[in-house]
Amino acid sequence: MRADAQRNRELLLTAARDVFVEEGVDAPLEVIARRAGVGIATLYRRFPDRQALMRAVVLDVLVRVTQEARDALGDEPDGFRALARYLHRALDHRIAAVMPVLDGQFALEEHEELQAARDELASLFDAIVQKAREHGLRTDVKSGDIGLMVIRLARPLPGSFPRDFDAAAAHRQLDIMLDGLRVGPGDRPHGALPQAGMSVEQVRGMRRKP
């Protein structure tokens, strides 16, 4: 792929990700092309239909966030710092907002590449959570609990809040959440949670099929 074609593809994927999150998956494709700064014909040359574009967005975000997970695990000796770093970067890539929007539009299980990418990320996320337990993460919280909390944080605020304020608020609220998930050496959480923690697999099993 030529450099200019690759650049247009990346611009379209980023624009589609943001438009799908902010306006829904039925947003006009012309809006995506306009935000990317290209013509609608360029969009259709890269992605023949809406489903192809959605699948490409999901795969692109999964690949980017998987690399963030690898980097956090490899670079951070402190497991809780690795968890915090990964979650903040996942917010930047808007994965927690993208996946609930796009996942219900098609069955990931029918697309081998997407399923492999999702499973690899889930495995890395479990490893990060396990490492974080060794450095202060409360033991009654599991990966699925944390994933669901970040999904809620990543949803755009209702109303006409500026994008930069929305992003800054999400990161601040994530820091508050992380502070509540950490306990010091020998400390115990401030009371037991009323229900058992949930893994990523358990959360995934609760979804309705498309």
PyMOL CGO cylinders between C-alpha atoms (Angstrom):
from pymol import cmd
from pymol.cgo import CYLINDER

trace = [
    CYLINDER, 0.00, 0.00, 0.00, 1.36, 3.43, -0.95, 0.3, 1, 1, 1, 1, 1, 1,
    CYLINDER, 1.36, 3.43, -0.95, 2.19, 5.80, 1.88, 0.3, 1, 1, 1, 1, 1, 1,
    CYLINDER, 2.19, 5.80, 1.88, -0.68, 8.17, 1.01, 0.3, 1, 1, 1, 1, 1, 1,
    CYLINDER, -0.68, 8.17, 1.01, -3.15, 5.28, 0.79, 0.3, 1, 1, 1, 1, 1, 1,
    CYLINDER, -3.15, 5.28, 0.79, -1.97, 3.94, 4.15, 0.3, 1, 1, 1, 1, 1, 1,
    CYLINDER, -1.97, 3.94, 4.15, -2.35, 7.39, 5.69, 0.3, 1, 1, 1, 1, 1, 1,
    CYLINDER, -2.35, 7.39, 5.69, -5.89, 7.71, 4.33, 0.3, 1, 1, 1, 1, 1, 1,
    CYLINDER, -5.89, 7.71, 4.33, -6.77, 4.29, 5.73, 0.3, 1, 1, 1, 1, 1, 1,
    CYLINDER, -6.77, 4.29, 5.73, -5.50, 5.24, 9.18, 0.3, 1, 1, 1, 1, 1, 1,
    CYLINDER, -5.50, 5.24, 9.18, -7.37, 8.56, 9.07, 0.3, 1, 1, 1, 1, 1, 1,
    CYLINDER, -7.37, 8.56, 9.07, -10.58, 6.75, 8.11, 0.3, 1, 1, 1, 1, 1, 1,
    CYLINDER, -10.58, 6.75, 8.11, -10.23, 4.17, 10.88, 0.3, 1, 1, 1, 1, 1, 1,
    CYLINDER, -10.23, 4.17, 10.88, -9.65, 6.84, 13.53, 0.3, 1, 1, 1, 1, 1, 1,
    CYLINDER, -9.65, 6.84, 13.53, -12.54, 8.95, 12.25, 0.3, 1, 1, 1, 1, 1, 1,
    CYLINDER, -12.54, 8.95, 12.25, -14.87, 5.93, 12.07, 0.3, 1, 1, 1, 1, 1, 1,
    CYLINDER, -14.87, 5.93, 12.07, -13.94, 4.88, 15.61, 0.3, 1, 1, 1, 1, 1, 1,
    CYLINDER, -13.94, 4.88, 15.61, -14.77, 8.32, 17.00, 0.3, 1, 1, 1, 1, 1, 1,
    CYLINDER, -14.77, 8.32, 17.00, -17.94, 8.80, 14.97, 0.3, 1, 1, 1, 1, 1, 1,
    CYLINDER, -17.94, 8.80, 14.97, -19.29, 5.34, 15.87, 0.3, 1, 1, 1, 1, 1, 1,
    CYLINDER, -19.29, 5.34, 15.87, -18.65, 6.06, 19.56, 0.3, 1, 1, 1, 1, 1, 1,
    CYLINDER, -18.65, 6.06, 19.56, -20.09, 9.58, 19.51, 0.3, 1, 1, 1, 1, 1, 1,
    CYLINDER, -20.09, 9.58, 19.51, -22.98, 9.20, 17.06, 0.3, 1, 1, 1, 1, 1, 1,
    CYLINDER, -22.98, 9.20, 17.06, -23.64, 5.46, 16.84, 0.3, 1, 1, 1, 1, 1, 1,
    CYLINDER, -23.64, 5.46, 16.84, -22.95, 2.82, 14.22, 0.3, 1, 1, 1, 1, 1, 1,
    CYLINDER, -22.95, 2.82, 14.22, -25.68, 4.16, 11.93, 0.3, 1, 1, 1, 1, 1, 1,
    CYLINDER, -25.68, 4.16, 11.93, -23.96, 7.52, 11.49, 0.3, 1, 1, 1, 1, 1, 1,
    CYLINDER, -23.96, 7.52, 11.49, -23.68, 8.49, 7.80, 0.3, 1, 1, 1, 1, 1, 1,
    CYLINDER, -23.68, 8.49, 7.80, -20.46, 7.31, 6.18, 0.3, 1, 1, 1, 1, 1, 1,
    CYLINDER, -20.46, 7.31, 6.18, -20.16, 10.76, 4.62, 0.3, 1, 1, 1, 1, 1, 1,
    CYLINDER, -20.16, 10.76, 4.62, -19.65, 12.15, 8.14, 0.3, 1, 1, 1, 1, 1, 1,
    CYLINDER, -19.65, 12.15, 8.14, -16.76, 9.72, 8.65, 0.3, 1, 1, 1, 1, 1, 1,
    CYLINDER, -16.76, 9.72, 8.65, -15.16, 10.64, 5.34, 0.3, 1, 1, 1, 1, 1, 1,
    CYLINDER, -15.16, 10.64, 5.34, -15.52, 14.35, 6.09, 0.3, 1, 1, 1, 1, 1, 1,
    CYLINDER, -15.52, 14.35, 6.09, -13.94, 13.98, 9.53, 0.3, 1, 1, 1, 1, 1, 1,
    CYLINDER, -13.94, 13.98, 9.53, -11.07, 12.01, 8.00, 0.3, 1, 1, 1, 1, 1, 1,
    CYLINDER, -11.07, 12.01, 8.00, -10.57, 14.77, 5.42, 0.3, 1, 1, 1, 1, 1, 1,
    CYLINDER, -10.57, 14.77, 5.42, -11.12, 12.50, 2.41, 0.3, 1, 1, 1, 1, 1, 1,
    CYLINDER, -11.12, 12.50, 2.41, -13.85, 12.00, -0.15, 0.3, 1, 1, 1, 1, 1, 1,
    CYLINDER, -13.85, 12.00, -0.15, -16.55, 9.35, 0.18, 0.3, 1, 1, 1, 1, 1, 1,
    CYLINDER, -16.55, 9.35, 0.18, -15.12, 7.56, -2.87, 0.3, 1, 1, 1, 1, 1, 1,
    CYLINDER, -15.12, 7.56, -2.87, -11.84, 7.11, -0.98, 0.3, 1, 1, 1, 1, 1, 1,
    CYLINDER, -11.84, 7.11, -0.98, -13.74, 5.53, 1.91, 0.3, 1, 1, 1, 1, 1, 1,
    CYLINDER, -13.74, 5.53, 1.91, -15.47, 3.04, -0.39, 0.3, 1, 1, 1, 1, 1, 1,
    CYLINDER, -15.47, 3.04, -0.39, -12.20, 2.14, -2.09, 0.3, 1, 1, 1, 1, 1, 1,
    CYLINDER, -12.20, 2.14, -2.09, -10.78, 1.11, 1.29, 0.3, 1, 1, 1, 1, 1, 1,
    CYLINDER, -10.78, 1.11, 1.29, -13.98, -0.36, 2.77, 0.3, 1, 1, 1, 1, 1, 1,
    CYLINDER, -13.98, -0.36, 2.77, -16.72, -1.63, 0.43, 0.3, 1, 1, 1, 1, 1, 1,
    CYLINDER, -16.72, -1.63, 0.43, -19.52, -1.42, 3.02, 0.3, 1, 1, 1, 1, 1, 1,
    CYLINDER, -19.52, -1.42, 3.02, -20.32, -0.43, 6.61, 0.3, 1, 1, 1, 1, 1, 1,
    CYLINDER, -20.32, -0.43, 6.61, -19.72, -3.94, 7.96, 0.3, 1, 1, 1, 1, 1, 1,
    CYLINDER, -19.72, -3.94, 7.96, -16.23, -4.05, 6.46, 0.3, 1, 1, 1, 1, 1, 1,
    CYLINDER, -16.23, -4.05, 6.46, -15.45, -0.68, 8.02, 0.3, 1, 1, 1, 1, 1, 1,
    CYLINDER, -15.45, -0.68, 8.02, -16.74, -1.76, 11.43, 0.3, 1, 1, 1, 1, 1, 1,
    CYLINDER, -16.74, -1.76, 11.43, -14.68, -4.95, 11.37, 0.3, 1, 1, 1, 1, 1, 1,
    CYLINDER, -14.68, -4.95, 11.37, -11.57, -2.98, 10.40, 0.3, 1, 1, 1, 1, 1, 1,
    CYLINDER, -11.57, -2.98, 10.40, -12.15, -0.51, 13.25, 0.3, 1, 1, 1, 1, 1, 1,
    CYLINDER, -12.15, -0.51, 13.25, -12.49, -3.30, 15.80, 0.3, 1, 1, 1, 1, 1, 1,
    CYLINDER, -12.49, -3.30, 15.80, -9.36, -5.07, 14.58, 0.3, 1, 1, 1, 1, 1, 1,
    CYLINDER, -9.36, -5.07, 14.58, -7.34, -1.85, 14.46, 0.3, 1, 1, 1, 1, 1, 1,
    CYLINDER, -7.34, -1.85, 14.46, -8.25, -0.93, 18.04, 0.3, 1, 1, 1, 1, 1, 1,
    CYLINDER, -8.25, -0.93, 18.04, -7.62, -4.47, 19.30, 0.3, 1, 1, 1, 1, 1, 1,
    CYLINDER, -7.62, -4.47, 19.30, -4.16, -4.53, 17.71, 0.3, 1, 1, 1, 1, 1, 1,
    CYLINDER, -4.16, -4.53, 17.71, -3.23, -1.13, 19.13, 0.3, 1, 1, 1, 1, 1, 1,
    CYLINDER, -3.23, -1.13, 19.13, -4.43, -1.90, 22.64, 0.3, 1, 1, 1, 1, 1, 1,
    CYLINDER, -4.43, -1.90, 22.64, -2.82, -5.34, 22.62, 0.3, 1, 1, 1, 1, 1, 1,
    CYLINDER, -2.82, -5.34, 22.62, 0.52, -3.65, 21.97, 0.3, 1, 1, 1, 1, 1, 1,
    CYLINDER, 0.52, -3.65, 21.97, -0.17, -1.29, 24.87, 0.3, 1, 1, 1, 1, 1, 1,
    CYLINDER, -0.17, -1.29, 24.87, -0.79, -4.32, 27.10, 0.3, 1, 1, 1, 1, 1, 1,
    CYLINDER, -0.79, -4.32, 27.10, 2.47, -5.95, 26.01, 0.3, 1, 1, 1, 1, 1, 1,
    CYLINDER, 2.47, -5.95, 26.01, 4.38, -2.72, 26.62, 0.3, 1, 1, 1, 1, 1, 1,
    CYLINDER, 4.38, -2.72, 26.62, 2.85, -2.24, 30.08, 0.3, 1, 1, 1, 1, 1, 1,
    CYLINDER, 2.85, -2.24, 30.08, 3.70, -5.79, 31.12, 0.3, 1, 1, 1, 1, 1, 1,
    CYLINDER, 3.70, -5.79, 31.12, 7.24, -5.57, 29.76, 0.3, 1, 1, 1, 1, 1, 1,
    CYLINDER, 7.24, -5.57, 29.76, 8.14, -2.06, 30.93, 0.3, 1, 1, 1, 1, 1, 1,
    CYLINDER, 8.14, -2.06, 30.93, 6.57, -1.82, 34.39, 0.3, 1, 1, 1, 1, 1, 1,
    CYLINDER, 6.57, -1.82, 34.39, 8.03, -3.98, 37.18, 0.3, 1, 1, 1, 1, 1, 1,
    CYLINDER, 8.03, -3.98, 37.18, 5.22, -2.83, 39.50, 0.3, 1, 1, 1, 1, 1, 1,
    CYLINDER, 5.22, -2.83, 39.50, 2.06, -4.70, 38.52, 0.3, 1, 1, 1, 1, 1, 1,
    CYLINDER, 2.06, -4.70, 38.52, -0.33, -2.01, 39.72, 0.3, 1, 1, 1, 1, 1, 1,
    CYLINDER, -0.33, -2.01, 39.72, 1.52, 0.64, 37.71, 0.3, 1, 1, 1, 1, 1, 1,
    CYLINDER, 1.52, 0.64, 37.71, 1.29, -1.68, 34.69, 0.3, 1, 1, 1, 1, 1, 1,
    CYLINDER, 1.29, -1.68, 34.69, -2.48, -1.94, 35.20, 0.3, 1, 1, 1, 1, 1, 1,
    CYLINDER, -2.48, -1.94, 35.20, -2.90, 1.82, 35.57, 0.3, 1, 1, 1, 1, 1, 1,
    CYLINDER, -2.90, 1.82, 35.57, -0.75, 2.53, 32.51, 0.3, 1, 1, 1, 1, 1, 1,
    CYLINDER, -0.75, 2.53, 32.51, -2.64, 0.02, 30.38, 0.3, 1, 1, 1, 1, 1, 1,
    CYLINDER, -2.64, 0.02, 30.38, -6.09, 1.27, 31.40, 0.3, 1, 1, 1, 1, 1, 1,
    CYLINDER, -6.09, 1.27, 31.40, -5.21, 4.91, 30.71, 0.3, 1, 1, 1, 1, 1, 1,
    CYLINDER, -5.21, 4.91, 30.71, -3.87, 4.00, 27.26, 0.3, 1, 1, 1, 1, 1, 1,
    CYLINDER, -3.87, 4.00, 27.26, -6.94, 1.86, 26.57, 0.3, 1, 1, 1, 1, 1, 1,
    CYLINDER, -6.94, 1.86, 26.57, -9.07, 4.93, 27.34, 0.3, 1, 1, 1, 1, 1, 1,
    CYLINDER, -9.07, 4.93, 27.34, -7.02, 6.97, 24.86, 0.3, 1, 1, 1, 1, 1, 1,
    CYLINDER, -7.02, 6.97, 24.86, -7.68, 4.37, 22.15, 0.3, 1, 1, 1, 1, 1, 1,
    CYLINDER, -7.68, 4.37, 22.15, -11.37, 4.32, 23.15, 0.3, 1, 1, 1, 1, 1, 1,
    CYLINDER, -11.37, 4.32, 23.15, -11.50, 0.54, 23.17, 0.3, 1, 1, 1, 1, 1, 1,
    CYLINDER, -11.50, 0.54, 23.17, -13.94, 0.33, 26.03, 0.3, 1, 1, 1, 1, 1, 1,
    CYLINDER, -13.94, 0.33, 26.03, -16.37, 2.57, 24.17, 0.3, 1, 1, 1, 1, 1, 1,
    CYLINDER, -16.37, 2.57, 24.17, -15.76, 0.99, 20.75, 0.3, 1, 1, 1, 1, 1, 1,
    CYLINDER, -15.76, 0.99, 20.75, -16.25, -2.65, 21.68, 0.3, 1, 1, 1, 1, 1, 1,
    CYLINDER, -16.25, -2.65, 21.68, -19.76, -2.43, 23.17, 0.3, 1, 1, 1, 1, 1, 1,
    CYLINDER, -19.76, -2.43, 23.17, -20.88, -0.31, 20.20, 0.3, 1, 1, 1, 1, 1, 1,
    CYLINDER, -20.88, -0.31, 20.20, -19.47, -2.56, 17.50, 0.3, 1, 1, 1, 1, 1, 1,
    CYLINDER, -19.47, -2.56, 17.50, -19.49, -6.00, 19.12, 0.3, 1, 1, 1, 1, 1, 1,
    CYLINDER, -19.49, -6.00, 19.12, -23.26, -6.35, 18.86, 0.3, 1, 1, 1, 1, 1, 1,
    CYLINDER, -23.26, -6.35, 18.86, -23.27, -5.62, 15.12, 0.3, 1, 1, 1, 1, 1, 1,
    CYLINDER, -23.27, -5.62, 15.12, -21.69, -8.91, 14.07, 0.3, 1, 1, 1, 1, 1, 1,
    CYLINDER, -21.69, -8.91, 14.07, -20.49, -12.14, 15.66, 0.3, 1, 1, 1, 1, 1, 1,
    CYLINDER, -20.49, -12.14, 15.66, -16.77, -11.89, 16.37, 0.3, 1, 1, 1, 1, 1, 1,
    CYLINDER, -16.77, -11.89, 16.37, -16.66, -15.67, 16.56, 0.3, 1, 1, 1, 1, 1, 1,
    CYLINDER, -16.66, -15.67, 16.56, -17.36, -15.81, 12.81, 0.3, 1, 1, 1, 1, 1, 1,
    CYLINDER, -17.36, -15.81, 12.81, -14.21, -13.82, 12.02, 0.3, 1, 1, 1, 1, 1, 1,
    CYLINDER, -14.21, -13.82, 12.02, -11.08, -15.78, 12.89, 0.3, 1, 1, 1, 1, 1, 1,
    CYLINDER, -11.08, -15.78, 12.89, -8.70, -12.81, 12.88, 0.3, 1, 1, 1, 1, 1, 1,
    CYLINDER, -8.70, -12.81, 12.88, -10.92, -10.76, 15.15, 0.3, 1, 1, 1, 1, 1, 1,
    CYLINDER, -10.92, -10.76, 15.15, -11.48, -13.61, 17.56, 0.3, 1, 1, 1, 1, 1, 1,
    CYLINDER, -11.48, -13.61, 17.56, -7.74, -14.34, 17.77, 0.3, 1, 1, 1, 1, 1, 1,
    CYLINDER, -7.74, -14.34, 17.77, -6.99, -10.66, 18.45, 0.3, 1, 1, 1, 1, 1, 1,
    CYLINDER, -6.99, -10.66, 18.45, -9.69, -10.44, 21.12, 0.3, 1, 1, 1, 1, 1, 1,
    CYLINDER, -9.69, -10.44, 21.12, -8.51, -13.61, 22.84, 0.3, 1, 1, 1, 1, 1, 1,
    CYLINDER, -8.51, -13.61, 22.84, -4.88, -12.48, 22.82, 0.3, 1, 1, 1, 1, 1, 1,
    CYLINDER, -4.88, -12.48, 22.82, -5.84, -9.19, 24.46, 0.3, 1, 1, 1, 1, 1, 1,
    CYLINDER, -5.84, -9.19, 24.46, -7.98, -10.96, 27.06, 0.3, 1, 1, 1, 1, 1, 1,
    CYLINDER, -7.98, -10.96, 27.06, -5.05, -13.21, 27.97, 0.3, 1, 1, 1, 1, 1, 1,
    CYLINDER, -5.05, -13.21, 27.97, -2.71, -10.24, 28.34, 0.3, 1, 1, 1, 1, 1, 1,
    CYLINDER, -2.71, -10.24, 28.34, -5.26, -8.34, 30.40, 0.3, 1, 1, 1, 1, 1, 1,
    CYLINDER, -5.26, -8.34, 30.40, -5.65, -11.31, 32.75, 0.3, 1, 1, 1, 1, 1, 1,
    CYLINDER, -5.65, -11.31, 32.75, -1.86, -11.38, 33.12, 0.3, 1, 1, 1, 1, 1, 1,
    CYLINDER, -1.86, -11.38, 33.12, -1.78, -7.67, 33.96, 0.3, 1, 1, 1, 1, 1, 1,
    CYLINDER, -1.78, -7.67, 33.96, -4.50, -8.07, 36.59, 0.3, 1, 1, 1, 1, 1, 1,
    CYLINDER, -4.50, -8.07, 36.59, -2.73, -11.05, 38.11, 0.3, 1, 1, 1, 1, 1, 1,
    CYLINDER, -2.73, -11.05, 38.11, 0.53, -9.08, 38.29, 0.3, 1, 1, 1, 1, 1, 1,
    CYLINDER, 0.53, -9.08, 38.29, -1.32, -6.11, 39.82, 0.3, 1, 1, 1, 1, 1, 1,
    CYLINDER, -1.32, -6.11, 39.82, -2.57, -8.37, 42.64, 0.3, 1, 1, 1, 1, 1, 1,
    CYLINDER, -2.57, -8.37, 42.64, 1.07, -8.85, 43.64, 0.3, 1, 1, 1, 1, 1, 1,
    CYLINDER, 1.07, -8.85, 43.64, 1.46, -5.07, 44.00, 0.3, 1, 1, 1, 1, 1, 1,
    CYLINDER, 1.46, -5.07, 44.00, -1.67, -3.88, 45.78, 0.3, 1, 1, 1, 1, 1, 1,
    CYLINDER, -1.67, -3.88, 45.78, -4.78, -4.71, 43.73, 0.3, 1, 1, 1, 1, 1, 1,
    CYLINDER, -4.78, -4.71, 43.73, -7.51, -5.90, 46.08, 0.3, 1, 1, 1, 1, 1, 1,
    CYLINDER, -7.51, -5.90, 46.08, -7.96, -9.64, 45.73, 0.3, 1, 1, 1, 1, 1, 1,
    CYLINDER, -7.96, -9.64, 45.73, -11.77, -9.69, 45.53, 0.3, 1, 1, 1, 1, 1, 1,
    CYLINDER, -11.77, -9.69, 45.53, -11.76, -7.87, 42.15, 0.3, 1, 1, 1, 1, 1, 1,
    CYLINDER, -11.76, -7.87, 42.15, -11.29, -9.72, 38.87, 0.3, 1, 1, 1, 1, 1, 1,
    CYLINDER, -11.29, -9.72, 38.87, -10.47, -8.71, 35.32, 0.3, 1, 1, 1, 1, 1, 1,
    CYLINDER, -10.47, -8.71, 35.32, -14.11, -8.63, 34.22, 0.3, 1, 1, 1, 1, 1, 1,
    CYLINDER, -14.11, -8.63, 34.22, -15.01, -6.20, 37.01, 0.3, 1, 1, 1, 1, 1, 1,
    CYLINDER, -15.01, -6.20, 37.01, -12.27, -3.81, 35.93, 0.3, 1, 1, 1, 1, 1, 1,
    CYLINDER, -12.27, -3.81, 35.93, -13.15, -4.13, 32.25, 0.3, 1, 1, 1, 1, 1, 1,
    CYLINDER, -13.15, -4.13, 32.25, -16.79, -3.28, 32.90, 0.3, 1, 1, 1, 1, 1, 1,
    CYLINDER, -16.79, -3.28, 32.90, -15.86, -0.26, 35.00, 0.3, 1, 1, 1, 1, 1, 1,
    CYLINDER, -15.86, -0.26, 35.00, -13.64, 1.10, 32.24, 0.3, 1, 1, 1, 1, 1, 1,
    CYLINDER, -13.64, 1.10, 32.24, -16.42, 0.55, 29.68, 0.3, 1, 1, 1, 1, 1, 1,
    CYLINDER, -16.42, 0.55, 29.68, -18.66, 2.77, 31.79, 0.3, 1, 1, 1, 1, 1, 1,
    CYLINDER, -18.66, 2.77, 31.79, -15.96, 5.42, 32.12, 0.3, 1, 1, 1, 1, 1, 1,
    CYLINDER, -15.96, 5.42, 32.12, -15.27, 5.44, 28.39, 0.3, 1, 1, 1, 1, 1, 1,
    CYLINDER, -15.27, 5.44, 28.39, -18.83, 6.27, 27.37, 0.3, 1, 1, 1, 1, 1, 1,
    CYLINDER, -18.83, 6.27, 27.37, -19.05, 9.89, 26.19, 0.3, 1, 1, 1, 1, 1, 1,
    CYLINDER, -19.05, 9.89, 26.19, -20.76, 12.23, 28.65, 0.3, 1, 1, 1, 1, 1, 1,
    CYLINDER, -20.76, 12.23, 28.65, -24.33, 13.12, 27.69, 0.3, 1, 1, 1, 1, 1, 1,
    CYLINDER, -24.33, 13.12, 27.69, -24.87, 16.57, 26.30, 0.3, 1, 1, 1, 1, 1, 1,
    CYLINDER, -24.87, 16.57, 26.30, -22.54, 18.93, 24.49, 0.3, 1, 1, 1, 1, 1, 1,
    CYLINDER, -22.54, 18.93, 24.49, -19.38, 18.65, 26.59, 0.3, 1, 1, 1, 1, 1, 1,
    CYLINDER, -19.38, 18.65, 26.59, -16.16, 19.39, 24.66, 0.3, 1, 1, 1, 1, 1, 1,
    CYLINDER, -16.16, 19.39, 24.66, -14.15, 16.33, 23.64, 0.3, 1, 1, 1, 1, 1, 1,
    CYLINDER, -14.15, 16.33, 23.64, -11.06, 17.42, 25.60, 0.3, 1, 1, 1, 1, 1, 1,
    CYLINDER, -11.06, 17.42, 25.60, -13.08, 17.91, 28.80, 0.3, 1, 1, 1, 1, 1, 1,
    CYLINDER, -13.08, 17.91, 28.80, -14.77, 14.52, 28.34, 0.3, 1, 1, 1, 1, 1, 1,
    CYLINDER, -14.77, 14.52, 28.34, -11.39, 12.81, 27.92, 0.3, 1, 1, 1, 1, 1, 1,
    CYLINDER, -11.39, 12.81, 27.92, -9.82, 14.58, 30.89, 0.3, 1, 1, 1, 1, 1, 1,
    CYLINDER, -9.82, 14.58, 30.89, -12.79, 13.71, 33.10, 0.3, 1, 1, 1, 1, 1, 1,
    CYLINDER, -12.79, 13.71, 33.10, -12.58, 10.05, 32.11, 0.3, 1, 1, 1, 1, 1, 1,
    CYLINDER, -12.58, 10.05, 32.11, -8.90, 9.87, 33.03, 0.3, 1, 1, 1, 1, 1, 1,
    CYLINDER, -8.90, 9.87, 33.03, -9.51, 11.60, 36.37, 0.3, 1, 1, 1, 1, 1, 1,
    CYLINDER, -9.51, 11.60, 36.37, -12.36, 9.22, 37.19, 0.3, 1, 1, 1, 1, 1, 1,
    CYLINDER, -12.36, 9.22, 37.19, -10.13, 6.29, 36.25, 0.3, 1, 1, 1, 1, 1, 1,
    CYLINDER, -10.13, 6.29, 36.25, -7.52, 7.53, 38.72, 0.3, 1, 1, 1, 1, 1, 1,
    CYLINDER, -7.52, 7.53, 38.72, -10.20, 7.72, 41.41, 0.3, 1, 1, 1, 1, 1, 1,
    CYLINDER, -10.20, 7.72, 41.41, -11.33, 4.18, 40.56, 0.3, 1, 1, 1, 1, 1, 1,
    CYLINDER, -11.33, 4.18, 40.56, -7.77, 2.88, 40.67, 0.3, 1, 1, 1, 1, 1, 1,
    CYLINDER, -7.77, 2.88, 40.67, -7.21, 4.48, 44.06, 0.3, 1, 1, 1, 1, 1, 1,
    CYLINDER, -7.21, 4.48, 44.06, -10.22, 2.57, 45.37, 0.3, 1, 1, 1, 1, 1, 1,
    CYLINDER, -10.22, 2.57, 45.37, -8.89, -0.70, 43.98, 0.3, 1, 1, 1, 1, 1, 1,
    CYLINDER, -8.89, -0.70, 43.98, -5.52, -0.48, 45.73, 0.3, 1, 1, 1, 1, 1, 1,
    CYLINDER, -5.52, -0.48, 45.73, -4.69, -1.61, 49.25, 0.3, 1, 1, 1, 1, 1, 1,
    CYLINDER, -4.69, -1.61, 49.25, -1.41, -1.25, 51.09, 0.3, 1, 1, 1, 1, 1, 1,
    CYLINDER, -1.41, -1.25, 51.09, 0.74, -4.10, 52.42, 0.3, 1, 1, 1, 1, 1, 1,
    CYLINDER, 0.74, -4.10, 52.42, -1.19, -5.96, 55.09, 0.3, 1, 1, 1, 1, 1, 1,
    CYLINDER, -1.19, -5.96, 55.09, -4.32, -3.85, 54.56, 0.3, 1, 1, 1, 1, 1, 1,
    CYLINDER, -4.32, -3.85, 54.56, -7.71, -5.32, 53.83, 0.3, 1, 1, 1, 1, 1, 1,
    CYLINDER, -7.71, -5.32, 53.83, -10.41, -3.77, 51.60, 0.3, 1, 1, 1, 1, 1, 1,
    CYLINDER, -10.41, -3.77, 51.60, -12.93, -1.54, 53.37, 0.3, 1, 1, 1, 1, 1, 1,
    CYLINDER, -12.93, -1.54, 53.37, -15.57, -4.24, 53.61, 0.3, 1, 1, 1, 1, 1, 1,
    CYLINDER, -15.57, -4.24, 53.61, -16.36, -7.24, 51.45, 0.3, 1, 1, 1, 1, 1, 1,
    CYLINDER, -16.36, -7.24, 51.45, -18.09, -6.80, 48.12, 0.3, 1, 1, 1, 1, 1, 1,
    CYLINDER, -18.09, -6.80, 48.12, -21.66, -8.17, 48.03, 0.3, 1, 1, 1, 1, 1, 1,
    CYLINDER, -21.66, -8.17, 48.03, -21.00, -10.40, 45.00, 0.3, 1, 1, 1, 1, 1, 1,
    CYLINDER, -21.00, -10.40, 45.00, -18.09, -12.47, 43.74, 0.3, 1, 1, 1, 1, 1, 1,
    CYLINDER, -18.09, -12.47, 43.74, -15.77, -10.93, 41.17, 0.3, 1, 1, 1, 1, 1, 1,
    CYLINDER, -15.77, -10.93, 41.17, -16.27, -11.67, 37.48, 0.3, 1, 1, 1, 1, 1, 1,
    CYLINDER, -16.27, -11.67, 37.48, -13.69, -12.78, 34.95, 0.3, 1, 1, 1, 1, 1, 1,
    CYLINDER, -13.69, -12.78, 34.95, -13.59, -11.54, 31.36, 0.3, 1, 1, 1, 1, 1, 1,
    CYLINDER, -13.59, -11.54, 31.36, -14.96, -14.91, 30.22, 0.3, 1, 1, 1, 1, 1, 1,
    CYLINDER, -14.96, -14.91, 30.22, -17.89, -14.66, 32.62, 0.3, 1, 1, 1, 1, 1, 1,
    CYLINDER, -17.89, -14.66, 32.62, -18.71, -11.16, 31.42, 0.3, 1, 1, 1, 1, 1, 1,
    CYLINDER, -18.71, -11.16, 31.42, -18.45, -12.29, 27.81, 0.3, 1, 1, 1, 1, 1, 1,
    CYLINDER, -18.45, -12.29, 27.81, -20.87, -15.14, 28.50, 0.3, 1, 1, 1, 1, 1, 1,
    CYLINDER, -20.87, -15.14, 28.50, -23.53, -12.70, 29.70, 0.3, 1, 1, 1, 1, 1, 1,
    CYLINDER, -23.53, -12.70, 29.70, -23.78, -10.93, 26.34, 0.3, 1, 1, 1, 1, 1, 1,
    CYLINDER, -23.78, -10.93, 26.34, -26.78, -11.48, 24.13, 0.3, 1, 1, 1, 1, 1, 1,
    CYLINDER, -26.78, -11.48, 24.13, -25.91, -12.87, 20.73, 0.3, 1, 1, 1, 1, 1, 1,
    CYLINDER, -25.91, -12.87, 20.73, -26.33, -10.54, 17.70, 0.3, 1, 1, 1, 1, 1, 1,
]
cmd.load_cgo(trace, "trace")
